């Protein structure tokens, strides 16, 4: 779980760096771009951030579900083997 938190924090930090680069770097690099266009672009990026975060929040749960599914499959395969070990007289009949 710690890895997912670290990845989330790194992703958020990178997103902030991208927003800062667009907000402060683009006017210097591209002086012909109007401020309204930059503001609209930043607003669109912020609007998209919500659904992206929602998708990324589900990833750890999907990984945990996959691990649980594998453990359940392993357990269901072990149960018949354990029953045969506990009751060897059934094997002779």
LUMDREN-330232 format. One record per atom (N, C-alpha, C): residue number from 1; residue in three letters; x negated, y negated, z negated. Coordinates in pm, 1 decimal, decimal comma. Example, Ala and Ser with C-alpha at 12.3 -4.5 7.8 and 13.67 -1.06 7.14 Angstrom:
 seq type        u        v        w
   1  Ala  -1319,0    569,0   -780,0
   1  Ala  -1230,0    450,0   -780,0
   1  Ala  -1320,0    330,0   -780,0
   2  Ser  -1285,0    225,0   -708,0
   2  Ser  -1367,0    106,0   -714,0
   2  Ser  -1290,0     -3,0   -787,0
This chain:
 seq type        u        v        w
   1  Unk    -82,0    118,6      0,0
   1  Unk      0,0      0,0      0,0
   1  Unk    -86,9   -125,6      0,0
   2  Unk   -202,0   -115,6    -65,8
   2  Unk   -290,5   -231,3    -72,9
   2  Unk   -338,5   -272,5     66,6
   3  Unk   -361,6   -173,0    153,9
   3  Unk   -407,2   -204,0    289,7
   3  Unk   -302,8   -283,7    366,1
   4  Unk   -174,7   -249,6    344,9
   4  Unk    -68,9   -322,7    413,6
   4  Unk    -60,3   -466,2    363,6
   5  Unk    -81,2   -485,6    233,9
   5  Unk    -78,0   -621,3    178,6
   5  Unk   -194,1   -701,8    234,3
   6  Unk   -312,3   -641,1    239,1
   6  Unk   -428,2   -710,8    295,0
   6  Unk   -405,2   -746,2    441,5
   7  Unk   -349,8   -653,6    517,8
   7  Unk   -323,2   -680,1    659,2
   7  Unk   -220,4   -791,5    674,6
   8  Unk   -119,8   -792,0    587,6
   8  Unk    -17,8   -896,6    593,4
   8  Unk    -79,0  -1033,2    564,4
   9  Unk   -164,4  -1040,7    462,5
   9  Unk   -227,8  -1168,0    428,1
   9  Unk   -321,0  -1215,9    539,0
  10  Unk   -394,0  -1124,8    598,4
  10  Unk   -482,1  -1162,2    709,3
  10  Unk   -399,7  -1211,3    827,2
  11  Unk   -290,3  -1143,3    856,3
  11  Unk   -203,6  -1185,3    966,2
  11  Unk   -143,4  -1322,6    942,9
  12  Unk    -98,1  -1347,8    820,4
  12  Unk    -42,1  -1479,3    788,2
  12  Unk   -148,9  -1587,8    801,0
  13  Unk   -269,1  -1559,3    753,4
  13  Unk   -377,7  -1657,3    762,6
  13  Unk   -412,3  -1687,2    907,8
  14  Unk   -418,1  -1583,9    990,0
  14  Unk   -448,0  -1605,7   1131,7
  14  Unk   -338,0  -1686,5   1199,9
  15  Unk   -213,4  -1661,2   1161,2
  15  Unk   -102,8  -1736,3   1219,9
  15  Unk   -113,1  -1884,0   1183,3
  16  Unk   -151,2  -1913,5   1060,2
  16  Unk   -168,5  -2052,8   1018,4
  16  Unk   -283,0  -2117,5   1095,5
  17  Unk   -390,2  -2042,4   1116,9
  17  Unk   -502,6  -2095,7   1195,3
  17  Unk   -458,1  -2126,1   1338,0
  18  Unk   -376,4  -2038,4   1396,2
  18  Unk   -325,5  -2062,1   1532,3
  18  Unk   -239,5  -2188,0   1535,0
  19  Unk   -152,3  -2203,1   1435,4
  19  Unk    -68,5  -2323,4   1430,8
  19  Unk   -152,8  -2449,8   1416,2
  20  Unk   -253,8  -2444,9   1331,1
  20  Unk   -341,7  -2560,9   1314,7
  20  Unk   -418,0  -2590,9   1442,8
  21  Unk   -463,3  -2486,3   1510,0
  21  Unk   -535,4  -2506,5   1635,7
  21  Unk   -445,6  -2572,3   1739,1
  22  Unk   -321,9  -2526,9   1746,9
  22  Unk   -228,6  -2586,7   1842,9
  22  Unk   -196,7  -2730,1   1803,4
  23  Unk   -170,4  -2751,2   1675,1
  23  Unk   -129,9  -2884,2   1630,1
  23  Unk   -240,1  -2987,8   1635,9
  24  Unk   -361,6  -2947,2   1600,2
  24  Unk   -470,7  -3044,6   1593,7
  24  Unk   -570,8  -3031,6   1708,1
  25  Unk   -589,1  -2911,5   1759,5
  25  Unk   -689,7  -2890,8   1863,1
  25  Unk   -640,9  -2921,9   2003,2
  26  Unk   -514,5  -2889,8   2031,9
  26  Unk   -462,6  -2914,1   2166,5
  26  Unk   -458,8  -3062,3   2203,6
  27  Unk   -418,8  -3151,9   2113,6
  27  Unk   -419,7  -3293,6   2153,3
  27  Unk   -559,5  -3345,3   2187,4
  28  Unk   -660,2  -3289,0   2122,5
  28  Unk   -797,2  -3331,2   2152,6
  28  Unk   -844,0  -3267,7   2283,0
  29  Unk   -815,3  -3138,8   2300,1
  29  Unk   -860,0  -3066,3   2418,8
  29  Unk   -781,5  -3106,9   2542,7
  30  Unk   -650,7  -3121,2   2528,1
  30  Unk   -562,8  -3157,2   2639,2
  30  Unk   -491,4  -3288,5   2606,2
  31  Unk   -554,6  -3400,5   2633,0
  31  Unk   -494,5  -3529,1   2593,4
  31  Unk   -367,7  -3564,3   2671,8
  32  Unk   -341,8  -3497,7   2782,7
  32  Unk   -223,5  -3530,1   2863,3
  32  Unk    -95,6  -3465,1   2811,0
  33  Unk   -105,6  -3374,0   2715,9
  33  Unk     13,3  -3307,8   2661,5
  33  Unk     84,4  -3404,4   2567,1
  34  Unk    215,8  -3416,4   2586,7
  34  Unk    294,6  -3505,4   2500,9
  34  Unk    315,1  -3441,6   2363,9
  35  Unk    332,5  -3524,6   2264,5
  35  Unk    350,6  -3477,8   2126,8
  35  Unk    479,7  -3398,0   2112,4
  36  Unk    583,6  -3435,4   2188,1
  36  Unk    711,2  -3364,5   2178,3
  36  Unk    696,5  -3218,3   2221,6
  37  Unk    617,0  -3195,7   2323,8
  37  Unk    596,3  -3059,3   2372,5
  37  Unk    523,7  -2976,2   2266,6
  38  Unk    422,3  -3034,6   2203,8
  38  Unk    350,5  -2962,7   2098,6
  38  Unk    441,1  -2932,0   1979,9
  39  Unk    521,7  -3029,2   1940,6
  39  Unk    613,4  -3007,8   1828,2
  39  Unk    712,7  -2897,6   1862,3
  40  Unk    768,2  -2900,7   1982,5
  40  Unk    862,3  -2796,2   2023,7
  40  Unk    795,6  -2658,8   2025,9
  41  Unk    673,9  -2653,4   2073,9
  41  Unk    601,6  -2526,8   2079,7
  41  Unk    576,3  -2471,8   1939,1
  42  Unk    537,0  -2558,1   1847,3
  42  Unk    513,2  -2515,5   1709,1
  42  Unk    643,0  -2469,8   1643,4
  43  Unk    752,7  -2539,0   1669,7
  43  Unk    882,5  -2498,8   1613,9
  43  Unk    922,8  -2361,2   1666,4
  44  Unk    900,3  -2336,8   1794,6
  44  Unk    931,9  -2205,1   1851,5
  44  Unk    847,2  -2096,9   1784,8
  45  Unk    719,4  -2122,9   1764,0
  45  Unk    633,7  -2024,7   1697,0
  45  Unk    680,9  -1997,6   1554,4
  46  Unk    719,8  -2102,0   1483,6
  46  Unk    770,6  -2083,2   1347,8
  46  Unk    902,2  -2006,1   1348,2
  47  Unk    985,1  -2029,8   1448,4
  47  Unk   1112,5  -1959,5   1459,1
  47  Unk   1090,7  -1810,7   1487,7
  48  Unk    990,9  -1779,2   1568,2
  48  Unk    959,7  -1640,3   1602,7
  48  Unk    896,2  -1567,2   1484,4
  49  Unk    834,5  -1640,6   1394,2
  49  Unk    764,7  -1580,1   1281,0
  49  Unk    857,3  -1495,8   1193,7
  50  Unk    981,0  -1536,9   1174,7
  50  Unk   1075,2  -1462,8   1090,3
  50  Unk   1099,4  -1320,9   1138,0
  51  Unk   1141,2  -1301,0   1263,0
  51  Unk   1161,3  -1163,8   1310,9
  51  Unk   1033,3  -1080,0   1312,5
  52  Unk    921,3  -1142,2   1342,2
  52  Unk    794,8  -1067,6   1342,3
  52  Unk    762,7  -1019,1   1201,7
  53  Unk    781,2  -1105,8   1101,6
  53  Unk    757,4  -1064,8    963,1
  53  Unk    853,2   -954,5    920,4
  54  Unk    977,6   -961,9    966,0
  54  Unk   1074,9   -857,5    931,6
  54  Unk   1030,2   -722,5    986,4
  55  Unk    979,5   -721,1   1107,6
  55  Unk    931,0   -596,3   1167,6
  55  Unk    807,8   -546,1   1092,8
  56  Unk    717,2   -636,3   1059,3
  56  Unk    594,4   -594,9    991,6
  56  Unk    620,1   -547,8    849,1
  57  Unk    725,1   -598,0    784,0
  57  Unk    758,4   -552,5    649,4
  57  Unk    809,6   -408,8    648,8
  58  Unk    861,7   -362,0    760,8
  58  Unk    917,6   -227,4    768,9
  58  Unk    808,1   -122,9    792,3
  59  Unk    695,2   -162,6    846,1
  59  Unk    588,6    -67,8    880,9
  59  Unk    543,5     16,1    760,9
  60  Unk    516,6    -41,8    643,0
  60  Unk    476,0     44,1    530,3
  60  Unk    582,8    146,7    492,3
  61  Unk    708,3    109,4    501,7
  61  Unk    815,7    203,1    469,4
  61  Unk    820,0    317,5    569,9
  62  Unk    796,7    287,6    695,9
  62  Unk    795,1    392,4    798,4
  62  Unk    679,2    488,4    773,6
  63  Unk    564,3    434,7    737,3
  63  Unk    448,6    519,8    708,1
  63  Unk    478,0    608,3    587,5
  64  Unk    538,9    552,1    483,0
  64  Unk    572,3    631,6    364,6
  64  Unk    675,9    738,6    397,6
  65  Unk    772,7    705,7    483,4
  65  Unk    871,8    805,4    524,0
  65  Unk    805,5    919,6    599,8
  66  Unk    709,5    888,1    684,8
  66  Unk    639,2    991,0    761,2
  66  Unk    559,4   1082,2    667,7
  67  Unk    493,7   1024,1    568,1
  67  Unk    418,4   1104,1    471,1
  67  Unk    513,0   1194,0    392,5
  68  Unk    626,0   1139,4    349,8
  68  Unk    723,7   1219,1    274,7
  68  Unk    778,4   1333,2    360,2
  69  Unk    804,4   1306,2    487,8
  69  Unk    854,5   1410,4    577,5
  69  Unk    753,7   1523,9    590,7
  70  Unk    626,0   1489,8    605,3
  70  Unk    521,9   1592,8    617,0
  70  Unk    511,0   1674,5    489,0
  71  Unk    523,4   1608,4    374,3
  71  Unk    516,2   1680,9    247,3
  71  Unk    635,2   1774,6    230,7
  72  Unk    752,7   1729,6    272,2
  72  Unk    872,0   1814,4    263,7
  72  Unk    857,5   1935,3    355,2
  73  Unk    806,2   1915,0    476,1
  73  Unk    784,5   2027,4    567,8
  73  Unk    685,0   2127,0    509,3
  74  Unk    578,9   2075,6    448,8
  74  Unk    478,7   2163,5    387,5
  74  Unk    540,7   2241,9    272,1
  75  Unk    622,8   2175,9    191,1
  75  Unk    687,5   2242,2     78,4
  75  Unk    784,8   2349,8    124,9
  76  Unk    861,0   2320,8    229,0
  76  Unk    957,0   2420,7    277,6
  76  Unk    885,9   2542,2    337,3
  77  Unk    766,9   2524,1    389,8
  77  Unk    689,9   2638,4    440,1
  77  Unk    630,2   2719,3    325,4
  78  Unk    597,1   2652,5    213,8
  78  Unk    536,5   2721,6    100,1
  78  Unk    639,1   2796,8     16,3
  79  Unk    762,7   2752,2     13,6
  79  Unk    864,1   2814,1    -72,8
  79  Unk    885,9   2961,7    -39,0
  80  Unk    907,5   3002,3     86,0
  80  Unk    924,1   3146,4    114,0
  80  Unk    800,0   3227,7     77,5
  81  Unk    682,8   3172,3     98,7
  81  Unk    560,0   3244,1     65,1
  81  Unk    550,1   3264,4    -85,6
  82  Unk    588,2   3166,5   -164,4
  82  Unk    584,4   3179,5   -310,0
  82  Unk    688,4   3280,0   -358,0
  83  Unk    804,4   3282,2   -295,8
  83  Unk    907,0   3377,7   -336,4
  83  Unk    860,9   3520,4   -309,6
  84  Unk    791,9   3543,1   -200,0
  84  Unk    740,4   3676,6   -169,2
  84  Unk    632,3   3717,2   -268,3
  85  Unk    550,3   3621,3   -311,7
  85  Unk    445,8   3651,7   -409,2
  85  Unk    506,3   3685,1   -545,4
  86  Unk    614,3   3617,3   -583,7
  86  Unk    675,4   3639,2   -714,4
  86  Unk    755,4   3768,7   -718,7
  87  Unk    813,0   3811,4   -609,0
  87  Unk    895,4   3932,2   -603,0
  87  Unk    837,6   4031,0   -501,5
  88  Unk    729,8   4100,5   -536,5
  88  Unk    668,9   4191,8   -438,5
  88  Unk    754,2   4314,4   -410,5
  89  Unk    846,1   4354,8   -502,6
  89  Unk    927,9   4473,7   -477,6
  89  Unk   1022,6   4452,4   -360,9
  90  Unk   1058,9   4330,6   -330,2
  90  Unk   1146,0   4304,2   -215,0
  90  Unk   1075,2   4337,7    -83,7
  91  Unk    945,0   4322,6    -82,1
  91  Unk    869,6   4350,8     39,7
  91  Unk    869,7   4500,0     73,3
  92  Unk    882,8   4586,7    -28,2
  92  Unk    879,0   4730,7     -4,8
  92  Unk   1012,8   4786,0     40,8
  93  Unk   1120,1   4717,4     17,0
  93  Unk   1252,7   4768,7     51,7
  93  Unk   1289,5   4739,9    191,8
